[in-house]
Amino acid sequence: MRRILKRLARILLVLIAVLGGVLAAFGVASVVYLLRYGQTGGPILIQLDMGTPVATAPTSTPAAPVIPLPGEGVMYDAGTKIVNLADPGGRRYLKVAIVLEFAPPDITYYTMTGEQRMTAQSTFNQEMAAKKPLIDDTLTTLLSAKTYEQVYSLEGKNGLKQEILRQLGETLHGQPIINVYFTEFVIQ
C-alpha cells in the first residue's frame, strides 16, 4: 500500500510539473504576443534598455511595448578593428568589422522615406562622429582583453555582442543601442 501511495505521489508531482510547464509556456506566449502586437494589431517600438518606451504607435488605448525587428533602427558603422588577442605570447589577432544599431530618437523615423531618412541618418552620423573616439576606445579595450577561447565559438561571438551592447550602453549615456552586427570576423 505504501509503495502504491509513493507511486501515486510521484505521478501527481509529474502531472503538476507538466501542467505548470504548459501554463508557463502559454503565459509566456501570451505575454510575447501582447508585447508584440498590443491592442492595435501593429508593433510598438521600444528601447531594449530596461524596456523604457522610445516611441509608441498612435492609438486610442495604451499600447504594450515591443522590440523592434532587427534592421529597423539607425545604423552606425563603427569600422574595422584589428587587435591582438590576450592569448599567451600575443600571436593571435582578431579582425572584426562592427555595425551598431541604435533606436531612433522618435517614431517619425519609421515613417520617413527616401531623402528624409537619408537626412536623418546623416544627422545621426554627424552626432556620432563626436563620440567615435569613445566608441573606438571601448571596442579596442574590450576586444583586446579577449582570448581565442572566449571568441572563436558561436556562443563566444554572441557573448561578445552582449558585452559590447552593455559596455557601449554605459559609455554612450542616453544612446540606446539595440543590436550589434559583425560584418567581418577573422581570427588569425
N, C-alpha and C positions, 0 to 999 in steps of 0.2 A: 504494500500500500504506500509506504514511504517513497519507494522508487517511482511509482506512478505519479505521485504528487510532485516529485522533483522534476520529472519529465514534463508534466503539465506546466510547471512554473517556468521551465526553460522555453517551452513552446510559446507561452504567454509573453515572456520577455522578448523573444524574437519577433512575434507579431507586433508588439508595441514599438519595437525599434524600427521595423519595416514601415508601419503606419506613420510613425514620426518622421521618417525619411521622406516618404511620399508627401506628407503635408508640408514639410520644409521645402521640398523641391517645387511644389505647387505655389507656395508662398513666394519663393524667390522668383519664379517665372512671372507671377502676378505683379510683383514689385518692378521687375525689369520692364514688363510691358507698360505699366503705368508711367514709369520714369521715361520710357522711350517715346510713348505716344500721348500720354496725358489725356486730357479731356478733349483735345482738339483734333486728334487723329493725325497730327503732324509733329515733328520733333521740335523741341525747345532747346536752345543752346545754353550750355553752362560751362563754366570753367572747371577743370578737373580738380583743381587745388581746393580741397575742403568742401567741394560741392557748392560754392558760392555762385549764384547766378551771374553770368556775364550779360545775358540778354534773354528775354522771353518773347515768345510769339504773341502777337496781339490777340487776346481772347476776351470773352465776357466773363469767364470764370478763371480763377487762379489755375495756372498750369503747372504740371510737375516738371522738374528739370531733367534733361537727358544729356548724354555725352555726344558731342558732335562726331560725325563719321570721320575717319582718317582722311586727310587731304582737304577738309573744308576750311581749315584755318589759314592764317597768314604764314607763308613760308619764308624762312631766312636761311640762306646758305652760309654756314659757319666756316666753310672752306675745308681744305685737306690738311690734316695734322699728321706729322711723321715724328714719332717719339721712340726712344729706346725703352724697352720694357724693363721692369725691375728684376729680371732674372739674374741669378749669379753670373758674373762675367760680363753682363751687359751686351751679349752678342745678338740678341733678337731685337727686332724693331717692329713697330706697328704703324701702318699707314691707313688712315681712315678718313673718309670724306663724310661730313656730317651736315644734315639739313635739319633745322629746328622748326617745329610748327607751333605757332603761338595762337592763342584765342584772339579773335579780332576785338577791337575796342568796343564795338557795339553791333547790334543786329543788322544795321543797314549795310554792312559789308557783304552780307549774304544775298542781298537783293541788287547789289551793284552789278553792272555788266560792262564788258569791254574796257573802254577807256577809263571809266570811273574806278574800276577795280585796279587797273594798272596804276592809276594815280595814287590810290590808297596804298598799294604795295610799295610804290616808290617812296611815299612819305614815311611809311613804316621802316623801310630800309635805311633812310636817312637818319631816323631816330636811333636805329640800332647801330649805325656806324659809330656813334659816340660811345657805345657800350662794347664795341668789338674788342678792345684790349682786355676788358673784364672777362668776356666770353672766351677769348683765346687763352688767357692765363688759367682760367678754371678748367678748361678742357685739357690743356697741356699738362697741368699738375695732376689731374685725375687720371689721365691715360698713362702717363709715365710712372705712376705708382702701381700699375697692374703688372702681373706676371703672365706668361704664356698660359699657364694652367688656369688662370682666372678668366681669360677672354676667348680661348680657342673654341669652346663648345657653344651650342645654341643657347644653353642656359646662361653661360658666361656673357654672351652678347646681350641677351635680354636683361640680365642683371646690370650690365654696364649702361644700357639705355636708362634704366630706372635710376641709377646713381647720377647720371648726367641730368636727368629731369630734376632730381632733388637738389643737387649742387647748384645748378643754374637758377632754380627757383629761389634759392636762398641768396644767390649773388645778384640777380636781377629783380629786386624788390618791385612788386606790382606788375610784372610782365608774366602772365600765366602761360607757361609752356604746356602744350597738350600732347606733344609727341616728339620723338627723336628718330630720325631716319639715317641709317648708314647706307650711303650710296656707293661706297667702296670700303672694303675691309680686307687688308692684306697683312699677314704676319710672316716675317722672313726670319 
